Amino acid sequence: MNDDPGKATNRTVVTFAGELTARKNVGLLLDAFAGIGTGEARLLVVGAGPELHALRARAAARPTPEELAERIK
């Protein structure tokens, strides 16, 4: 897996770039992206603002695809 967002891959990268405020509702984007079964796609959020720490915590609380696979028996 390539964790360098600047390095070219065959993977689709959906990007949000902007101020991380409640008005932008990036949390909804996180929820939607997690809920659509994105496969190899990745979400890249670039920005700063008052919602930064809450969004990081929200994203960190989400299971990885590997963790989800382990839960399905």
N, C-alpha and C positions, 0 to 999 in steps of 0.2 A: 504494500500500500504506500502511496506517495502522499506524505503529509505536507508537502511544499505546495501551497496554492499557486505559486508562480510558475511551477514546472508543468509543461504540457503533458496531458494524458488523454486517453480515449474516453474518460469519464465526463459526464455532464456536470457542470458546476452552475448552480443557481446562485446568483449574487444579489445581496442587498447592500447598498452603500448609502449611508445617510446618518442623520442625527438619531440617536437611540432615545426617543422620547415616547411617552405613553400615547401621544397623538399618532405616531407612526405605526403603532400596534405590531411591532416585530414579533411579539409573543404569538400572535395569531399566525404569522408566517411559520414560526417554529412548529406550532401545533399542526398546521396544514401539511407541512413538509413531512413531518413524522407520520401523519395519518394516511398518506397516499401510497406507501410502499415504494419508495424511490429507488430501490435496487442499488445500482452503482452510483447514482447521482449523489452529489454532496451540496450542502448549503453553506455558503460563505457569507458571513455577516461582517461588514466593515463599517466602523463608526465609533462614536463616543457619545456620551450623554448620560443623563440621570438614570436611565434604565439599564446601563451596561452590566452592573453587578447582578441585578435580578435576572437578566437574560442569560448570563453565564451560568447562574445557578439552575435556571430552568432547563437549559440545554444539557448540563452535566447530569441532571436527574433522569434524563431520558436513557433508556437502554440502548446499547449498540446493537447492530444487526446480529452479531454473534451471540449476545446475551439473549435476544429474542428467540433465536434458533434453539438455544438451550432450554428455553421454557416450553417449547412445543414438543410434545412427546407422542 
